[in-house]
Amino acid sequence: MINFHVKVLSPEKTKSTYIRDGFTFLGQTFRKEGNILHITPAKEGVLALVREVGTFDQKISRSTDAHAD
């Protein structure tokens, strides 16, 4: 018996774009300039990481200050 699986793309989530315009997928931004493909962390992910590090740093600073007294 042969099983066929039909995949349906959601029009709200799917769009065609040129790679030279760039797109973000799985936390990475892909963009092509000439013959060079640039793959960089997505801006949203970097900002989230910076916020997380700042929160962690504040917790460590408070903890260190409390032990210093």
mmCIF file as gemmi writes it, N, C-alpha and C atoms, coordinates in Angstrom:
data_model
loop_
_atom_site.group_PDB
_atom_site.id
_atom_site.type_symbol
_atom_site.label_atom_id
_atom_site.label_alt_id
_atom_site.label_comp_id
_atom_site.label_asym_id
_atom_site.label_entity_id
_atom_site.label_seq_id
_atom_site.pdbx_PDB_ins_code
_atom_site.Cartn_x
_atom_site.Cartn_y
_atom_site.Cartn_z
_atom_site.occupancy
_atom_site.B_iso_or_equiv
_atom_site.pdbx_formal_charge
_atom_site.auth_seq_id
_atom_site.auth_asym_id
_atom_site.pdbx_PDB_model_num
ATOM 1 N N . MET Axp A 1 ? 0.841 -1.173 0 1 0 ? 1 A 1
ATOM 2 C CA . MET Axp A 1 ? 0 0 0 1 0 ? 1 A 1
ATOM 3 C C . MET Axp A 1 ? 0.889 1.241 0 1 0 ? 1 A 1
ATOM 4 N N . ILE Axp A 2 ? 0.546 2.199 -0.794 1 0 ? 2 A 1
ATOM 5 C CA . ILE Axp A 2 ? 1.303 3.445 -0.892 1 0 ? 2 A 1
ATOM 6 C C . ILE Axp A 2 ? 0.551 4.533 -0.129 1 0 ? 2 A 1
ATOM 7 N N . ASN Axp A 3 ? 1.265 5.227 0.761 1 0 ? 3 A 1
ATOM 8 C CA . ASN Axp A 3 ? 0.68 6.34 1.504 1 0 ? 3 A 1
ATOM 9 C C . ASN Axp A 3 ? 1.143 7.651 0.899 1 0 ? 3 A 1
ATOM 10 N N . PHE Axp A 4 ? 0.207 8.515 0.606 1 0 ? 4 A 1
ATOM 11 C CA . PHE Axp A 4 ? 0.534 9.831 0.087 1 0 ? 4 A 1
ATOM 12 C C . PHE Axp A 4 ? 0.271 10.86 1.176 1 0 ? 4 A 1
ATOM 13 N N . HIS Axp A 5 ? 1.217 11.743 1.385 1 0 ? 5 A 1
ATOM 14 C CA . HIS Axp A 5 ? 1.062 12.824 2.347 1 0 ? 5 A 1
ATOM 15 C C . HIS Axp A 5 ? 1.005 14.142 1.59 1 0 ? 5 A 1
ATOM 16 N N . VAL Axp A 6 ? -0.049 14.867 1.808 1 0 ? 6 A 1
ATOM 17 C CA . VAL Axp A 6 ? -0.223 16.147 1.14 1 0 ? 6 A 1
ATOM 18 C C . VAL Axp A 6 ? 0.151 17.253 2.126 1 0 ? 6 A 1
ATOM 19 N N . LYS Axp A 7 ? 1.057 18.113 1.724 1 0 ? 7 A 1
ATOM 20 C CA . LYS Axp A 7 ? 1.459 19.261 2.54 1 0 ? 7 A 1
ATOM 21 C C . LYS Axp A 7 ? 0.763 20.495 2.002 1 0 ? 7 A 1
ATOM 22 N N . VAL Axp A 8 ? 0.134 21.231 2.875 1 0 ? 8 A 1
ATOM 23 C CA . VAL Axp A 8 ? -0.539 22.456 2.472 1 0 ? 8 A 1
ATOM 24 C C . VAL Axp A 8 ? 0.166 23.618 3.158 1 0 ? 8 A 1
ATOM 25 N N . LEU Axp A 9 ? 0.601 24.587 2.359 1 0 ? 9 A 1
ATOM 26 C CA . LEU Axp A 9 ? 1.274 25.765 2.901 1 0 ? 9 A 1
ATOM 27 C C . LEU Axp A 9 ? 0.244 26.802 3.323 1 0 ? 9 A 1
ATOM 28 N N . SER Axp A 10 ? 0.485 27.411 4.456 1 0 ? 10 A 1
ATOM 29 C CA . SER Axp A 10 ? -0.4 28.458 4.953 1 0 ? 10 A 1
ATOM 30 C C . SER Axp A 10 ? -0.084 29.77 4.232 1 0 ? 10 A 1
ATOM 31 N N . PRO Axp A 11 ? -1.046 30.359 3.544 1 0 ? 11 A 1
ATOM 32 C CA . PRO Axp A 11 ? -0.79 31.625 2.835 1 0 ? 11 A 1
ATOM 33 C C . PRO Axp A 11 ? -0.394 32.763 3.78 1 0 ? 11 A 1
ATOM 34 N N . GLU Axp A 12 ? -0.859 32.719 5.04 1 0 ? 12 A 1
ATOM 35 C CA . GLU Axp A 12 ? -0.504 33.762 5.996 1 0 ? 12 A 1
ATOM 36 C C . GLU Axp A 12 ? 0.963 33.684 6.402 1 0 ? 12 A 1
ATOM 37 N N . LYS Axp A 13 ? 1.521 32.472 6.401 1 0 ? 13 A 1
ATOM 38 C CA . LYS Axp A 13 ? 2.887 32.278 6.869 1 0 ? 13 A 1
ATOM 39 C C . LYS Axp A 13 ? 3.896 32.136 5.734 1 0 ? 13 A 1
ATOM 40 N N . THR Axp A 14 ? 3.421 31.978 4.518 1 0 ? 14 A 1
ATOM 41 C CA . THR Axp A 14 ? 4.302 31.683 3.393 1 0 ? 14 A 1
ATOM 42 C C . THR Axp A 14 ? 4.313 32.833 2.401 1 0 ? 14 A 1
ATOM 43 N N . LYS Axp A 15 ? 5.53 33.261 2.026 1 0 ? 15 A 1
ATOM 44 C CA . LYS Axp A 15 ? 5.629 34.256 0.964 1 0 ? 15 A 1
ATOM 45 C C . LYS Axp A 15 ? 6.928 34.013 0.203 1 0 ? 15 A 1
ATOM 46 N N . SER Axp A 16 ? 6.919 34.352 -1.06 1 0 ? 16 A 1
ATOM 47 C CA . SER Axp A 16 ? 8.123 34.238 -1.879 1 0 ? 16 A 1
ATOM 48 C C . SER Axp A 16 ? 8.883 35.55 -1.789 1 0 ? 16 A 1
ATOM 49 N N . THR Axp A 17 ? 10.192 35.436 -1.708 1 0 ? 17 A 1
ATOM 50 C CA . THR Axp A 17 ? 11.02 36.635 -1.627 1 0 ? 17 A 1
ATOM 51 C C . THR Axp A 17 ? 12.335 36.372 -2.335 1 0 ? 17 A 1
ATOM 52 N N . TYR Axp A 18 ? 12.97 37.417 -2.781 1 0 ? 18 A 1
ATOM 53 C CA . TYR Axp A 18 ? 14.289 37.29 -3.381 1 0 ? 18 A 1
ATOM 54 C C . TYR Axp A 18 ? 15.328 37.212 -2.265 1 0 ? 18 A 1
ATOM 55 N N . ILE Axp A 19 ? 16.304 36.369 -2.426 1 0 ? 19 A 1
ATOM 56 C CA . ILE Axp A 19 ? 17.323 36.225 -1.387 1 0 ? 19 A 1
ATOM 57 C C . ILE Axp A 19 ? 18.139 37.511 -1.235 1 0 ? 19 A 1
ATOM 58 N N . ARG Axp A 20 ? 18.235 38.319 -2.276 1 0 ? 20 A 1
ATOM 59 C CA . ARG Axp A 20 ? 18.973 39.581 -2.157 1 0 ? 20 A 1
ATOM 60 C C . ARG Axp A 20 ? 18.264 40.542 -1.212 1 0 ? 20 A 1
ATOM 61 N N . ASP Axp A 21 ? 16.933 40.367 -1.047 1 0 ? 21 A 1
ATOM 62 C CA . ASP Axp A 21 ? 16.173 41.193 -0.1 1 0 ? 21 A 1
ATOM 63 C C . ASP Axp A 21 ? 16.316 40.676 1.32 1 0 ? 21 A 1
ATOM 64 N N . GLY Axp A 22 ? 16.722 39.438 1.461 1 0 ? 22 A 1
ATOM 65 C CA . GLY Axp A 22 ? 16.932 38.839 2.775 1 0 ? 22 A 1
ATOM 66 C C . GLY Axp A 22 ? 15.662 38.283 3.381 1 0 ? 22 A 1
ATOM 67 N N . PHE Axp A 23 ? 15.84 37.281 4.227 1 0 ? 23 A 1
ATOM 68 C CA . PHE Axp A 23 ? 14.728 36.708 4.97 1 0 ? 23 A 1
ATOM 69 C C . PHE Axp A 23 ? 15.273 36.058 6.235 1 0 ? 23 A 1
ATOM 70 N N . THR Axp A 24 ? 14.411 35.907 7.226 1 0 ? 24 A 1
ATOM 71 C CA . THR Axp A 24 ? 14.801 35.294 8.485 1 0 ? 24 A 1
ATOM 72 C C . THR Axp A 24 ? 14.136 33.93 8.586 1 0 ? 24 A 1
ATOM 73 N N . PHE Axp A 25 ? 14.942 32.934 8.969 1 0 ? 25 A 1
ATOM 74 C CA . PHE Axp A 25 ? 14.456 31.564 9.108 1 0 ? 25 A 1
ATOM 75 C C . PHE Axp A 25 ? 15.196 30.905 10.255 1 0 ? 25 A 1
ATOM 76 N N . LEU Axp A 26 ? 14.448 30.376 11.207 1 0 ? 26 A 1
ATOM 77 C CA . LEU Axp A 26 ? 15.018 29.68 12.365 1 0 ? 26 A 1
ATOM 78 C C . LEU Axp A 26 ? 16.075 30.517 13.09 1 0 ? 26 A 1
ATOM 79 N N . GLY Axp A 27 ? 15.786 31.8 13.265 1 0 ? 27 A 1
ATOM 80 C CA . GLY Axp A 27 ? 16.669 32.665 14.039 1 0 ? 27 A 1
ATOM 81 C C . GLY Axp A 27 ? 17.9 33.17 13.302 1 0 ? 27 A 1
ATOM 82 N N . GLN Axp A 28 ? 17.983 32.9 12.021 1 0 ? 28 A 1
ATOM 83 C CA . GLN Axp A 28 ? 19.116 33.368 11.221 1 0 ? 28 A 1
ATOM 84 C C . GLN Axp A 28 ? 18.592 34.213 10.07 1 0 ? 28 A 1
ATOM 85 N N . THR Axp A 29 ? 19.319 35.268 9.723 1 0 ? 29 A 1
ATOM 86 C CA . THR Axp A 29 ? 18.954 36.106 8.586 1 0 ? 29 A 1
ATOM 87 C C . THR Axp A 29 ? 19.855 35.752 7.411 1 0 ? 29 A 1
ATOM 88 N N . PHE Axp A 30 ? 19.239 35.442 6.286 1 0 ? 30 A 1
ATOM 89 C CA . PHE Axp A 30 ? 19.948 35.079 5.065 1 0 ? 30 A 1
ATOM 90 C C . PHE Axp A 30 ? 19.793 36.216 4.072 1 0 ? 30 A 1
ATOM 91 N N . ARG Axp A 31 ? 20.907 36.638 3.483 1 0 ? 31 A 1
ATOM 92 C CA . ARG Axp A 31 ? 20.889 37.73 2.498 1 0 ? 31 A 1
ATOM 93 C C . ARG Axp A 31 ? 22.05 37.516 1.554 1 0 ? 31 A 1
ATOM 94 N N . LYS Axp A 32 ? 21.825 37.727 0.28 1 0 ? 32 A 1
ATOM 95 C CA . LYS Axp A 32 ? 22.882 37.535 -0.705 1 0 ? 32 A 1
ATOM 96 C C . LYS Axp A 32 ? 23.215 38.865 -1.366 1 0 ? 32 A 1
ATOM 97 N N . GLU Axp A 33 ? 24.5 39.187 -1.381 1 0 ? 33 A 1
ATOM 98 C CA . GLU Axp A 33 ? 24.999 40.367 -2.083 1 0 ? 33 A 1
ATOM 99 C C . GLU Axp A 33 ? 26.006 39.886 -3.11 1 0 ? 33 A 1
ATOM 100 N N . GLY Axp A 34 ? 25.652 40.037 -4.371 1 0 ? 34 A 1
ATOM 101 C CA . GLY Axp A 34 ? 26.527 39.528 -5.427 1 0 ? 34 A 1
ATOM 102 C C . GLY Axp A 34 ? 26.644 38.019 -5.312 1 0 ? 34 A 1
ATOM 103 N N . ASN Axp A 35 ? 27.875 37.524 -5.211 1 0 ? 35 A 1
ATOM 104 C CA . ASN Axp A 35 ? 28.099 36.084 -5.074 1 0 ? 35 A 1
ATOM 105 C C . ASN Axp A 35 ? 28.324 35.659 -3.627 1 0 ? 35 A 1
ATOM 106 N N . ILE Axp A 36 ? 28.102 36.568 -2.684 1 0 ? 36 A 1
ATOM 107 C CA . ILE Axp A 36 ? 28.363 36.281 -1.272 1 0 ? 36 A 1
ATOM 108 C C . ILE Axp A 36 ? 27.046 36.111 -0.526 1 0 ? 36 A 1
ATOM 109 N N . LEU Axp A 37 ? 26.907 34.977 0.154 1 0 ? 37 A 1
ATOM 110 C CA . LEU Axp A 37 ? 25.735 34.715 0.982 1 0 ? 37 A 1
ATOM 111 C C . LEU Axp A 37 ? 26.082 35.064 2.418 1 0 ? 37 A 1
ATOM 112 N N . HIS Axp A 38 ? 25.344 35.995 2.997 1 0 ? 38 A 1
ATOM 113 C CA . HIS Axp A 38 ? 25.549 36.4 4.388 1 0 ? 38 A 1
ATOM 114 C C . HIS Axp A 38 ? 24.509 35.699 5.257 1 0 ? 38 A 1
ATOM 115 N N . ILE Axp A 39 ? 24.968 34.998 6.275 1 0 ? 39 A 1
ATOM 116 C CA . ILE Axp A 39 ? 24.08 34.36 7.243 1 0 ? 39 A 1
ATOM 117 C C . ILE Axp A 39 ? 24.467 34.908 8.61 1 0 ? 39 A 1
ATOM 118 N N . THR Axp A 40 ? 23.559 35.645 9.225 1 0 ? 40 A 1
ATOM 119 C CA . THR Axp A 40 ? 23.839 36.282 10.51 1 0 ? 40 A 1
ATOM 120 C C . THR Axp A 40 ? 22.691 35.997 11.478 1 0 ? 40 A 1
ATOM 121 N N . PRO Axp A 41 ? 22.954 36.079 12.779 1 0 ? 41 A 1
ATOM 122 C CA . PRO Axp A 41 ? 21.861 35.915 13.738 1 0 ? 41 A 1
ATOM 123 C C . PRO Axp A 41 ? 20.799 36.982 13.507 1 0 ? 41 A 1
ATOM 124 N N . ALA Axp A 42 ? 19.551 36.611 13.662 1 0 ? 42 A 1
ATOM 125 C CA . ALA Axp A 42 ? 18.454 37.562 13.477 1 0 ? 42 A 1
ATOM 126 C C . ALA Axp A 42 ? 18.519 38.65 14.54 1 0 ? 42 A 1
ATOM 127 N N . LYS Axp A 43 ? 18.169 39.862 14.167 1 0 ? 43 A 1
ATOM 128 C CA . LYS Axp A 43 ? 18.219 41.009 15.068 1 0 ? 43 A 1
ATOM 129 C C . LYS Axp A 43 ? 17.384 40.758 16.329 1 0 ? 43 A 1
ATOM 130 N N . GLU Axp A 44 ? 16.207 40.156 16.173 1 0 ? 44 A 1
ATOM 131 C CA . GLU Axp A 44 ? 15.332 39.895 17.31 1 0 ? 44 A 1
ATOM 132 C C . GLU Axp A 44 ? 16.007 38.961 18.315 1 0 ? 44 A 1
ATOM 133 N N . GLY Axp A 45 ? 16.707 37.941 17.813 1 0 ? 45 A 1
ATOM 134 C CA . GLY Axp A 45 ? 17.394 37.003 18.69 1 0 ? 45 A 1
ATOM 135 C C . GLY Axp A 45 ? 18.551 37.647 19.433 1 0 ? 45 A 1
ATOM 136 N N . VAL Axp A 46 ? 19.284 38.505 18.753 1 0 ? 46 A 1
ATOM 137 C CA . VAL Axp A 46 ? 20.413 39.195 19.387 1 0 ? 46 A 1
ATOM 138 C C . VAL Axp A 46 ? 19.897 40.122 20.486 1 0 ? 46 A 1
ATOM 139 N N . LEU Axp A 47 ? 18.817 40.864 20.206 1 0 ? 47 A 1
ATOM 140 C CA . LEU Axp A 47 ? 18.251 41.76 21.214 1 0 ? 47 A 1
ATOM 141 C C . LEU Axp A 47 ? 17.738 40.983 22.423 1 0 ? 47 A 1
ATOM 142 N N . ALA Axp A 48 ? 17.125 39.831 22.189 1 0 ? 48 A 1
ATOM 143 C CA . ALA Axp A 48 ? 16.646 38.999 23.3 1 0 ? 48 A 1
ATOM 144 C C . ALA Axp A 48 ? 17.818 38.517 24.146 1 0 ? 48 A 1
ATOM 145 N N . LEU Axp A 49 ? 18.912 38.137 23.502 1 0 ? 49 A 1
ATOM 146 C CA . LEU Axp A 49 ? 20.1 37.681 24.224 1 0 ? 49 A 1
ATOM 147 C C . LEU Axp A 49 ? 20.704 38.819 25.048 1 0 ? 49 A 1
ATOM 148 N N . VAL Axp A 50 ? 20.767 40.009 24.477 1 0 ? 50 A 1
ATOM 149 C CA . VAL Axp A 50 ? 21.305 41.171 25.2 1 0 ? 50 A 1
ATOM 150 C C . VAL Axp A 50 ? 20.452 41.473 26.428 1 0 ? 50 A 1
ATOM 151 N N . ARG Axp A 51 ? 19.127 41.406 26.276 1 0 ? 51 A 1
ATOM 152 C CA . ARG Axp A 51 ? 18.241 41.625 27.427 1 0 ? 51 A 1
ATOM 153 C C . ARG Axp A 51 ? 18.473 40.562 28.497 1 0 ? 51 A 1
ATOM 154 N N . GLU Axp A 52 ? 18.607 39.314 28.088 1 0 ? 52 A 1
ATOM 155 C CA . GLU Axp A 52 ? 18.824 38.216 29.029 1 0 ? 52 A 1
ATOM 156 C C . GLU Axp A 52 ? 20.148 38.385 29.772 1 0 ? 52 A 1
ATOM 157 N N . VAL Axp A 53 ? 21.201 38.75 29.075 1 0 ? 53 A 1
ATOM 158 C CA . VAL Axp A 53 ? 22.505 38.962 29.705 1 0 ? 53 A 1
ATOM 159 C C . VAL Axp A 53 ? 22.417 40.132 30.684 1 0 ? 53 A 1
ATOM 160 N N . GLY Axp A 54 ? 21.707 41.195 30.306 1 0 ? 54 A 1
ATOM 161 C CA . GLY Axp A 54 ? 21.542 42.337 31.199 1 0 ? 54 A 1
ATOM 162 C C . GLY Axp A 54 ? 20.811 41.954 32.47 1 0 ? 54 A 1
ATOM 163 N N . THR Axp A 55 ? 19.771 41.147 32.355 1 0 ? 55 A 1
ATOM 164 C CA . THR Axp A 55 ? 19.023 40.678 33.525 1 0 ? 55 A 1
ATOM 165 C C . THR Axp A 55 ? 19.908 39.813 34.407 1 0 ? 55 A 1
ATOM 166 N N . PHE Axp A 56 ? 20.655 38.921 33.792 1 0 ? 56 A 1
ATOM 167 C CA . PHE Axp A 56 ? 21.565 38.051 34.534 1 0 ? 56 A 1
ATOM 168 C C . PHE Axp A 56 ? 22.624 38.875 35.253 1 0 ? 56 A 1
ATOM 169 N N . ASP Axp A 57 ? 23.181 39.865 34.561 1 0 ? 57 A 1
ATOM 170 C CA . ASP Axp A 57 ? 24.207 40.724 35.146 1 0 ? 57 A 1
ATOM 171 C C . ASP Axp A 57 ? 23.652 41.475 36.356 1 0 ? 57 A 1
ATOM 172 N N . GLN Axp A 58 ? 22.428 41.963 36.26 1 0 ? 58 A 1
ATOM 173 C CA . GLN Axp A 58 ? 21.811 42.673 37.383 1 0 ? 58 A 1
ATOM 174 C C . GLN Axp A 58 ? 21.623 41.749 38.576 1 0 ? 58 A 1
ATOM 175 N N . LYS Axp A 59 ? 21.212 40.496 38.327 1 0 ? 59 A 1
ATOM 176 C CA . LYS Axp A 59 ? 21.032 39.537 39.419 1 0 ? 59 A 1
ATOM 177 C C . LYS Axp A 59 ? 22.36 39.24 40.096 1 0 ? 59 A 1
ATOM 178 N N . ILE Axp A 60 ? 23.415 39.075 39.311 1 0 ? 60 A 1
ATOM 179 C CA . ILE Axp A 60 ? 24.743 38.79 39.86 1 0 ? 60 A 1
ATOM 180 C C . ILE Axp A 60 ? 25.234 39.986 40.669 1 0 ? 60 A 1
ATOM 181 N N . SER Axp A 61 ? 25.024 41.197 40.151 1 0 ? 61 A 1
ATOM 182 C CA . SER Axp A 61 ? 25.483 42.41 40.846 1 0 ? 61 A 1
ATOM 183 C C . SER Axp A 61 ? 24.766 42.54 42.199 1 0 ? 61 A 1
ATOM 184 N N . ARG Axp A 62 ? 23.466 42.3 42.211 1 0 ? 62 A 1
ATOM 185 C CA . ARG Axp A 62 ? 22.712 42.382 43.47 1 0 ? 62 A 1
ATOM 186 C C . ARG Axp A 62 ? 23.198 41.34 44.465 1 0 ? 62 A 1
ATOM 187 N N . SER Axp A 63 ? 23.453 40.136 43.95 1 0 ? 63 A 1
ATOM 188 C CA . SER Axp A 63 ? 23.917 39.053 44.809 1 0 ? 63 A 1
ATOM 189 C C . SER Axp A 63 ? 25.298 39.371 45.391 1 0 ? 63 A 1
ATOM 190 N N . THR Axp A 64 ? 26.181 39.909 44.578 1 0 ? 64 A 1
ATOM 191 C CA . THR Axp A 64 ? 27.535 40.27 45.018 1 0 ? 64 A 1
ATOM 192 C C . THR Axp A 64 ? 27.47 41.404 46.029 1 0 ? 64 A 1
ATOM 193 N N . ASP Axp A 65 ? 26.604 42.399 45.778 1 0 ? 65 A 1
ATOM 194 C CA . ASP Axp A 65 ? 26.447 43.522 46.714 1 0 ? 65 A 1
ATOM 195 C C . ASP Axp A 65 ? 25.908 43.055 48.056 1 0 ? 65 A 1
ATOM 196 N N . ALA Axp A 66 ? 24.992 42.104 48.048 1 0 ? 66 A 1
ATOM 197 C CA . ALA Axp A 66 ? 24.402 41.602 49.294 1 0 ? 66 A 1
ATOM 198 C C . ALA Axp A 66 ? 25.451 40.862 50.126 1 0 ? 66 A 1
ATOM 199 N N . HIS Axp A 67 ? 26.368 40.133 49.474 1 0 ? 67 A 1
ATOM 200 C CA . HIS Axp A 67 ? 27.396 39.39 50.182 1 0 ? 67 A 1
ATOM 201 C C . HIS Axp A 67 ? 28.538 40.295 50.662 1 0 ? 67 A 1
ATOM 202 N N . ALA Axp A 68 ? 28.665 41.473 50.08 1 0 ? 68 A 1
ATOM 203 C CA . ALA Axp A 68 ? 29.74 42.384 50.442 1 0 ? 68 A 1
ATOM 204 C C . ALA Axp A 68 ? 29.476 43.062 51.781 1 0 ? 68 A 1
ATOM 205 N N . ASP Axp A 69 ? 28.2 43.151 52.175 1 0 ? 69 A 1
ATOM 206 C CA . ASP Axp A 69 ? 27.857 43.833 53.439 1 0 ? 69 A 1
ATOM 207 C C . ASP Axp A 69 ? 28.185 43.031 54.646 1 0 ? 69 A 1
